[in-house]
């Protein structure tokens, strides 16, 4: 069970790193993203999908500009992966 938790954590870190490198303008630590509607929408929908046990489905067509689509996708993936990682960590703690 520990291997599964470590694998999930490693996958999350790699995905977050790849998203940050792929989209250099979209870093979760930048204040511009805190006020970006596309990013916040992605965070919300990614969290909602992961909490409901749905597969990741990044619906970027919600946004007209390609920049907004990329930012939405980054927020969605970040939030979705964070929820999955927290679930994996919780399940590994309770499985001890």
Secondary structure, DSSP 8 states (H G I E B T S, - for coil): -HHHHHHHHHHHHHHHHHHHHHSTT--TT-HHHHT-HHHHHHHHHHHHHHHTT------GGG-SSHHHHHHHHHHHHHHHHHHHHHHHHHHHHHT-
